[in-house]
Amino acid sequence: MDRTTDIITIKSIDQIPTVDEIKSISREIALKIIFEGKTNKQREQVGHYLEHALSGFQVLTHTIEPELNIVKLITDQEIEDQQDFFEQCAKDYRKLGEQLVFTLVDKLELNLNKDFPLDTFNELKRDDRQIGTVAEWRYFIHGFHCGFQHLTTGQCIEVPLAFGLEFGDLDPYFFMKFILSSPGYRPLPIPLFVEYADGLRIINKMTALGKFEEIPYTVPGHTGTVVADREKVEIKYDPNLEKIFGKHIEGIKKKSKFNLWKFLGDRINQHDR
């Protein structure tokens, strides 16, 4: 299902839709607010305010163009209603990832480090084996993953290599790309539009429902997320790996606080009387 875009051009702040009006739009509609004239100087402040006020939405302030883009994300209720589907997707992700890794290991005749597969695959980055094909898949080893894309269907999966023999860790963006590219899931039981943000909400809610759970990383202090209903494998860690492979960037920097004039707050938070 495609998403349509509603465009609103404003010449004064009081033309901005209220929070309640924005909340009433469906997920199938993206809202674009274009700022004309002097209102463009207030674009970033308006964007910050709406980002704070619109829980469950993604608000993107364009850094160059005079516009804001707002979309409603998948809801907790929608995720709960489709929890069986997302659970099966996670199981399929894990199973396919494991199959592809071992198929590649066999083809390249690798001596797999079962405690830390990334150690084995890092060796391939030094020669022409970093990119290639195996069976009906094209593969590309990069970062902490090995990406695979089916040559015919276009299905894609990024298999994590830093959780021992656990290949089902779910990154929000990669998990969504897997679902959207898998022909076996079409037509989708629910529309999915925003790859990272929807994926993150799905993973967080499925974890809260007990369908997904956190797992330890091979580097102490880091975790991943995998489907809870699985045959569990031991994940070992080495405190020295942090020094060898570098530190991950932890979290997202807290957004700076902002002050928005009372007029805007009053205007956006309530309907005109």
C-alpha positions as CSV (number, residue, x, y, z in Angstrom):
1,M,0.0,0.0,0.0
2,D,1.3,3.4,-1.0
3,R,1.2,6.4,1.3
4,T,-0.3,9.7,-0.1
5,T,1.0,13.2,0.9
6,D,-1.2,16.1,2.0
7,I,0.5,19.4,1.5
8,I,-0.4,22.5,3.5
9,T,1.2,25.8,2.8
10,I,1.2,28.4,5.6
11,K,1.9,32.1,5.7
12,S,1.3,32.6,9.4
13,I,1.7,30.3,12.4
14,D,-2.0,30.3,13.2
15,Q,-2.5,28.3,10.0
16,I,-0.7,25.3,11.4
17,P,-3.1,22.4,12.1
18,T,-3.7,21.7,15.8
19,V,-2.2,18.6,17.5
20,D,-5.6,17.1,17.6
21,E,-6.1,17.6,13.9
22,I,-2.7,16.1,13.1
23,K,-3.4,13.1,15.4
24,S,-6.6,12.4,13.5
25,I,-4.8,11.6,10.2
26,S,-4.4,8.0,9.2
27,R,-1.1,6.2,8.7
28,E,-1.7,6.1,5.0
29,I,-1.3,9.9,4.8
30,A,1.9,11.9,5.2
31,L,1.5,15.5,6.1
32,K,3.9,18.1,4.6
33,I,3.8,21.7,6.0
34,I,5.5,24.3,3.8
35,F,6.5,27.5,5.4
36,E,6.3,30.7,3.3
37,G,7.9,34.0,3.9
38,K,8.8,35.0,7.5
39,T,7.2,31.9,9.0
40,N,10.2,29.9,7.7
41,K,12.3,31.4,10.4
42,Q,10.1,29.6,13.0
43,R,10.2,26.2,11.2
44,E,12.8,24.6,13.5
45,Q,11.0,25.7,16.7
46,V,7.7,24.5,15.4
47,G,9.3,21.2,14.4
48,H,10.8,20.8,17.9
49,Y,7.5,21.5,19.5
50,L,5.5,19.1,17.4
51,E,8.1,16.4,17.9
52,H,7.6,16.8,21.6
53,A,3.8,17.0,21.4
54,L,3.1,14.2,18.9
55,S,3.8,10.9,20.6
56,G,3.6,8.1,18.1
57,F,4.5,10.3,15.2
58,Q,7.7,11.0,13.3
59,V,8.3,14.7,12.7
60,L,11.2,15.6,10.4
61,T,12.3,19.2,10.0
62,H,14.0,19.7,6.7
63,T,17.4,21.3,7.1
64,I,17.3,23.2,3.8
65,E,13.8,23.3,2.4
66,P,11.2,25.3,4.2
67,E,9.1,22.3,5.2
68,L,8.1,19.9,8.0
69,N,7.1,16.3,7.2
70,I,4.9,14.4,9.7
71,V,3.7,10.8,9.6
72,K,1.9,8.6,12.1
73,L,3.8,5.5,13.1
74,I,2.4,2.0,13.7
75,T,0.4,1.9,16.9
76,D,0.8,-0.3,19.9
77,Q,-2.7,-1.8,19.3
78,E,-1.8,-2.6,15.7
79,I,1.4,-4.4,16.8
80,E,-0.5,-6.3,19.5
81,D,-3.1,-7.3,16.9
82,Q,-0.4,-8.6,14.6
83,Q,2.0,-10.0,17.2
84,D,1.7,-13.6,15.8
85,F,2.8,-12.2,12.4
86,F,5.8,-10.3,13.7
87,E,6.8,-13.2,15.9
88,Q,6.8,-15.5,12.8
89,C,8.8,-12.9,10.8
90,A,11.5,-12.9,13.6
91,K,11.6,-16.7,13.6
92,D,12.0,-16.7,9.8
93,Y,14.7,-14.1,10.0
94,R,16.7,-16.1,12.5
95,K,16.3,-19.4,10.6
96,L,17.2,-17.9,7.2
97,G,20.2,-16.0,8.7
98,E,21.6,-19.2,10.2
99,Q,21.2,-21.1,6.9
100,L,22.9,-18.5,4.8
101,V,25.9,-18.1,7.2
102,F,26.6,-21.8,7.2
103,T,26.1,-22.1,3.5
104,L,28.6,-19.3,3.0
105,V,31.0,-20.9,5.5
106,D,30.8,-24.2,3.6
107,K,31.3,-22.6,0.2
108,L,34.4,-20.6,1.3
109,E,35.7,-23.4,3.4
110,L,36.1,-21.2,6.4
111,N,37.1,-22.2,9.9
112,L,34.3,-20.5,11.7
113,N,35.0,-19.0,15.1
114,K,31.8,-20.1,16.8
115,D,32.2,-17.8,19.8
116,F,32.8,-14.7,17.6
117,P,31.9,-15.3,13.9
118,L,32.8,-11.7,13.1
119,D,36.5,-12.6,13.7
120,T,36.3,-15.2,10.9
121,F,34.4,-12.9,8.5
122,N,36.7,-9.9,9.1
123,E,39.4,-11.9,7.3
124,L,37.3,-11.8,4.2
125,K,37.3,-8.0,4.2
126,R,41.0,-8.1,3.3
127,D,40.5,-9.8,-0.1
128,D,38.0,-10.2,-3.0
129,R,35.8,-12.6,-1.0
130,Q,34.1,-9.7,0.8
131,I,31.5,-9.6,-2.0
132,G,30.3,-12.5,-4.0
133,T,27.5,-15.0,-4.6
134,V,26.5,-18.1,-2.8
135,A,23.6,-20.3,-4.1
136,E,21.0,-17.8,-5.3
137,W,22.2,-15.0,-3.1
138,R,24.5,-12.1,-3.4
139,Y,26.4,-11.4,-0.2
140,F,28.4,-8.4,1.2
141,I,30.3,-8.5,4.4
142,H,30.3,-5.1,6.2
143,G,30.5,-3.8,9.7
144,F,29.1,-6.3,12.1
145,H,26.8,-8.0,9.5
146,C,26.8,-10.0,6.4
147,G,24.1,-8.8,4.0
148,F,22.4,-11.2,1.6
149,Q,20.0,-10.4,-1.3
150,H,18.2,-13.0,-3.3
151,L,19.2,-12.7,-7.0
152,T,15.6,-13.3,-8.2
153,T,13.1,-12.1,-5.5
154,G,15.2,-9.3,-4.1
155,Q,14.6,-10.5,-0.6
156,C,17.2,-9.1,1.7
157,I,18.5,-9.9,5.2
158,E,21.4,-8.6,7.3
159,V,22.8,-11.4,9.4
160,P,24.5,-10.3,12.7
161,L,28.0,-11.8,13.3
162,A,28.7,-10.6,16.8
163,F,26.3,-12.8,18.9
164,G,28.1,-16.1,18.7
165,L,25.9,-18.6,16.9
166,E,22.8,-16.5,17.5
167,F,22.0,-15.0,14.1
168,G,18.5,-13.6,14.9
169,D,19.3,-10.3,16.4
170,L,16.8,-7.8,15.1
171,D,17.9,-4.3,14.1
172,P,14.8,-2.1,13.5
173,Y,15.8,-1.0,10.0
174,F,17.1,-4.4,8.9
175,F,14.1,-6.3,10.3
176,M,11.7,-4.0,8.4
177,K,13.7,-4.3,5.2
178,F,13.5,-8.1,5.5
179,I,9.7,-8.0,6.0
180,L,9.1,-5.6,3.2
181,S,11.3,-7.5,0.7
182,S,10.0,-11.0,1.5
183,P,7.6,-12.2,-1.2
184,G,6.1,-14.8,1.2
185,Y,4.6,-12.0,3.4
186,R,2.7,-10.3,0.6
187,P,0.2,-8.9,0.9
188,L,1.2,-7.7,4.3
189,P,-1.5,-8.0,7.0
190,I,-0.8,-4.4,8.0
191,P,0.7,-1.4,6.2
192,L,4.3,-0.6,7.0
193,F,5.8,2.7,5.9
194,V,8.6,4.1,8.1
195,E,11.4,1.5,8.1
196,Y,13.4,2.4,11.1
197,A,10.8,4.2,13.3
198,D,8.1,1.6,12.7
199,G,10.6,-1.2,13.2
200,L,11.8,0.3,16.5
201,R,8.2,0.5,17.8
202,I,7.5,-3.1,16.7
203,I,10.6,-4.4,18.5
204,N,9.9,-2.4,21.7
205,K,6.3,-3.5,21.8
206,M,7.0,-7.1,21.0
207,T,9.6,-7.1,23.8
208,A,7.1,-5.7,26.2
209,L,4.6,-8.4,25.2
210,G,7.2,-11.1,25.9
211,K,7.5,-12.2,22.3
212,F,11.0,-10.8,21.9
213,E,13.7,-10.6,24.5
214,E,17.1,-9.0,25.0
215,I,20.3,-11.1,24.6
216,P,23.8,-10.3,25.6
217,Y,26.4,-9.1,23.1
218,T,29.8,-10.6,22.8
219,V,31.1,-7.2,24.0
220,P,30.1,-6.5,27.6
221,G,27.5,-3.8,28.2
222,H,25.7,-4.2,24.9
223,T,22.6,-6.2,24.1
224,G,20.6,-7.3,21.1
225,T,17.0,-8.4,20.6
226,V,15.7,-11.8,19.3
227,V,12.5,-13.8,19.3
228,A,11.8,-15.4,22.7
229,D,10.4,-18.7,21.4
230,R,13.6,-20.3,20.1
231,E,16.3,-22.9,20.8
232,K,18.7,-20.8,22.8
233,V,22.4,-20.8,22.3
234,E,25.2,-19.7,24.6
235,I,26.7,-16.3,23.8
236,K,30.2,-15.8,25.2
237,Y,31.8,-12.5,25.7
238,D,35.4,-11.2,25.9
239,P,36.1,-7.9,27.6
240,N,39.1,-7.4,25.2
241,L,36.8,-7.2,22.2
242,E,35.8,-3.7,23.1
243,K,39.4,-2.6,22.5
244,I,39.8,-4.7,19.4
245,F,36.7,-3.7,17.4
246,G,36.1,-0.3,18.8
247,K,33.2,1.0,20.9
248,H,29.7,1.3,19.7
249,I,28.0,4.7,19.9
250,E,25.6,4.3,22.8
251,G,22.2,5.7,22.6
252,I,21.1,9.0,21.0
253,K,22.1,12.4,22.3
254,K,19.4,14.0,24.3
255,K,17.6,16.6,22.4
256,S,18.3,20.1,23.6
257,K,15.6,21.8,25.5
258,F,13.7,24.5,23.8
259,N,11.4,27.4,24.7
260,L,8.5,28.0,22.4
261,W,6.3,31.1,22.7
262,K,3.0,30.7,24.5
263,F,1.1,31.7,21.4
264,L,2.3,28.6,19.5
265,G,1.6,26.3,22.4
266,D,-1.9,27.6,22.8
267,R,-2.5,27.5,19.1
268,I,-1.3,23.9,18.5
269,N,-2.6,22.3,21.6
270,Q,-6.2,23.2,21.3
271,H,-8.8,23.8,18.6
272,D,-9.8,27.4,17.9
273,R,-12.6,28.4,20.1
